[in-house]
Amino acid sequence: MTFGWRHKLIKQHDFFVQQMRARILAQFSEIEAEAEKYAEDEYERIGSSPGSEYDFYDLAHVAETANDNALEFYSLLDDLRKQATLSAVAGMYHQWGKRTSEIP
């Protein structure tokens, strides 16, 4: 592999990594705060729903349910972040394979 070809491959790889971080993975940087907001919204929603199954429970139960829902929300977002990362790595691997097969 010539120096110029190698440099081109590294430059393309670096571009892909930078753009993936900036455009895709950056959207997952605040999932903890999103989950906390989700818990607050769930607490308000469940606690203010007349005729819901939670009418007979105390506010601690409402808070626990809201927290459980937020934990599930966080887990789903975290799984999505991991899947996006794995997809990016698979894409980089595929591009690397295509480009290295073109090496003069």
Steps between C-alpha positions, in 0.01 A plus 500: 500500500641836402530783749249712307239222494552426868467869587175520300353199682589642841357840408172342387483291816562802723231696316250216545574471873477876558172531312350196668581645840371848411187405306381174652657414835479859631123454514552252783718725716219601737302179542532510877336843511237384251419203724468728804263728308307194386465390865366842598253500211389147586450596864280790396309292246437204730429711807247719323313228310154473654358152502834335437616185670722715722212676679516249783875530553698761678730751331802286581360229275437757227860622534633143490299422188618821332859414591463146364361639173791745479751221557346305215509815283870549582575136427333522161693817414825341614430194284428730206831682559686169505324386182588828325863457603508142375339607174764767453780252564346254254473780245865595551604136464302469177649820358850392600451168321378672185780754499781257573386279212566801272862540613722546197 
